[in-house]
Amino acid sequence: NRLLWRMNSRRMEAEVVRDSLLAISGTLDPAFSGPDIPEAQGQSSPRRSLYFRTTPDNKMMMLELFDLANPNECYDRQQSVVPQQALVMTNSPLALDRSRRVARQLTTEITARLGPITDANRVSAAADFIAAAFESVLGRAPRPEENAACRAFLLRNARLLADTGSLKPFPAAKGSVVAPAQDPFARARENLVHVLFSHNDFVTIR
């Protein structure tokens, strides 16, 4: 590896994954010290993951799926890539809630620059939103093929969400604080951020 210009890529530690969701949305509580927090509050508390209770019998499910340090093995930490990690990012109330917050923050910044999003400026607003979402969540600009795929996603998703008669709503996520946007285009932007939180680049350190 001494001839490589950068280190091997690796998965984020479990605590970093959860804390990144909170940090990107601006809701991470950076306070130091205090008593340990029950693992049942992992989907609602803004505290850093370091402070949650971790024992052989008390482990937060989200952190365990991302290879939380094992208290049964002197807190040894393994690394894995399993389907359940993608599922927890898709279905976690924490990820869903923070994706909506991030989408609304980015939309507010764009409307402050472009004015209210209308049919006349929707294309340019979508381009700005995609670029801002990639930079906020993945720390890089979208590649041309990703840009095209995201534009198509926003348009297709907004059309699907506008057709309320053909959609069967899911039960509300327990612990989710922010309700989904009512406007189909706004909700499509929320969904795009949620997709980016499930992107491999989000949970990978390169």
C-alpha positions in Angstrom: 0.0 0.0 0.0 3.0 2.4 0.2 2.7 2.9 -3.6 -1.0 3.9 -3.4 -1.8 7.6 -3.4 -4.6 7.0 -0.9 -5.7 4.5 1.7 -8.0 1.5 1.0 -11.7 2.5 1.3 -13.6 1.2 4.3 -17.0 1.4 5.9 -17.7 4.1 8.4 -17.9 3.0 12.0 -21.5 2.5 13.2 -21.5 5.6 15.4 -20.1 7.8 12.6 -23.0 6.7 10.3 -25.6 7.8 12.8 -23.8 10.9 13.8 -23.4 11.9 10.2 -27.1 11.8 9.6 -27.6 14.2 12.5 -24.6 16.4 11.6 -25.6 16.9 8.0 -29.2 17.9 9.0 -27.8 20.3 11.6 -29.4 18.5 14.5 -26.4 16.8 16.2 -26.1 17.7 19.9 -22.4 18.2 20.4 -22.6 18.3 24.2 -19.9 16.4 26.2 -20.4 13.9 29.0 -23.5 12.9 30.9 -25.2 9.6 31.8 -25.5 6.9 29.3 -28.7 7.0 27.2 -31.1 4.1 26.7 -30.6 2.4 23.3 -34.4 2.7 22.7 -33.9 6.5 22.2 -31.5 6.0 19.3 -34.1 7.0 16.7 -35.2 10.1 18.5 -32.3 11.5 20.6 -29.9 14.0 18.9 -27.0 13.0 21.2 -23.8 11.5 19.8 -23.9 7.8 19.5 -20.9 7.5 21.8 -23.3 8.1 24.8 -25.8 5.3 24.1 -25.8 2.2 26.3 -23.9 -0.7 24.8 -23.9 -4.0 26.7 -24.4 -7.6 25.7 -28.1 -7.2 26.4 -28.5 -3.5 25.4 -27.5 -2.5 21.9 -29.1 -0.1 19.4 -30.3 -2.1 16.4 -29.1 0.5 13.9 -25.6 0.6 15.3 -25.4 -3.2 15.6 -26.2 -3.6 11.9 -23.3 -1.3 11.0 -20.9 -3.4 13.1 -21.1 -1.8 16.5 -18.1 -2.8 18.7 -18.9 -6.1 20.3 -19.0 -5.9 24.1 -18.8 -9.7 24.3 -15.4 -9.7 22.6 -13.6 -6.9 24.4 -15.3 -4.4 22.1 -13.6 -5.8 19.0 -15.1 -4.2 15.8 -15.7 -6.1 12.6 -16.5 -4.8 9.1 -19.2 -6.1 6.9 -21.4 -5.2 3.9 -24.8 -6.8 4.3 -28.3 -6.1 2.9 -29.7 -5.2 6.3 -27.5 -2.1 6.3 -29.3 -0.7 3.2 -32.6 -1.7 4.7 -32.1 0.2 7.9 -31.0 3.3 6.0 -34.2 3.0 3.9 -36.6 2.3 6.7 -35.1 4.0 9.7 -37.2 6.9 11.1 -34.0 8.8 11.8 -32.8 8.6 8.2 -36.2 9.5 6.9 -36.7 12.4 9.2 -33.2 13.8 8.5 -33.6 13.5 4.8 -36.7 15.6 4.9 -34.9 18.2 7.0 -31.9 18.4 4.7 -34.2 18.7 1.6 -36.1 21.5 3.1 -32.9 23.3 4.2 -31.5 23.0 0.7 -34.8 24.1 -0.9 -34.8 27.2 1.4 -31.3 28.1 0.2 -32.2 27.7 -3.4 -35.4 29.7 -3.2 -33.5 32.5 -1.5 -31.3 32.6 -4.5 -33.8 31.9 -7.3 -37.1 32.9 -5.8 -40.1 30.6 -5.4 -39.8 27.4 -7.5 -42.3 27.6 -10.4 -42.6 25.8 -13.7 -40.4 28.5 -15.3 -37.4 27.9 -13.1 -38.0 24.3 -12.0 -35.3 22.9 -14.3 -32.5 25.2 -13.0 -33.8 24.7 -9.4 -33.6 20.9 -9.8 -30.0 21.2 -11.1 -29.0 23.4 -8.2 -30.7 21.1 -5.7 -29.0 17.9 -7.1 -25.6 19.6 -6.9 -26.3 20.9 -3.3 -27.6 17.5 -2.2 -24.5 15.6 -3.5 -22.2 18.1 -1.9 -24.0 18.0 1.5 -24.5 14.2 1.7 -21.7 12.7 -0.3 -19.1 15.5 -0.2 -18.7 15.7 -3.9 -20.3 16.9 -7.1 -22.5 14.5 -9.1 -21.1 12.9 -12.2 -22.9 13.6 -15.5 -24.6 10.2 -15.5 -25.7 10.7 -11.9 -27.0 14.2 -12.6 -29.1 12.8 -15.5 -30.4 9.9 -13.4 -31.3 12.3 -10.5 -33.2 14.7 -12.8 -35.1 11.8 -14.2 -35.8 10.5 -10.7 -37.2 13.9 -9.5 -39.5 14.2 -12.5 -40.7 10.6 -12.4 -41.1 10.6 -8.6 -43.1 13.9 -8.6 -45.4 12.5 -11.3 -45.9 9.3 -9.3 -46.6 11.2 -6.0 -49.1 13.5 -7.8 -51.2 10.5 -8.8 -52.5 10.0 -5.3 -55.3 7.6 -6.4 -52.9 4.9 -7.4 -50.7 5.1 -4.3 -51.3 3.1 -1.1 -49.9 5.0 1.8 -47.6 3.3 4.3 -48.2 3.6 8.0 -46.4 6.6 9.5 -42.9 5.8 10.7 -42.7 5.6 14.5 -40.4 8.2 15.9 -40.4 10.3 12.7 -40.8 14.0 13.6 -41.1 15.8 10.2 -44.1 14.9 8.1 -43.5 14.5 4.3 -44.1 17.5 2.1 -47.5 17.8 0.5 -46.2 19.2 -2.8 -45.1 16.3 -5.1 -42.0 18.1 -6.3 -40.9 19.0 -2.7 -41.5 15.4 -1.6 -39.5 14.1 -4.6 -36.6 16.2 -3.4 -36.9 14.7 0.1 -36.9 11.2 -1.5 -33.8 12.0 -3.5 -31.9 13.0 -0.3 -33.1 9.8 1.3 -31.7 7.8 -1.6 -28.4 9.6 -1.2 -28.2 8.6 2.4 -28.4 5.0 1.2 -25.6 5.6 -1.3 -22.4 3.6 -0.8 -20.4 6.7 -0.8 -22.2 8.0 2.2 -21.2 5.1 4.4 -17.7 4.7 2.9 -14.5 6.5 3.9 -12.1 6.8 1.0 
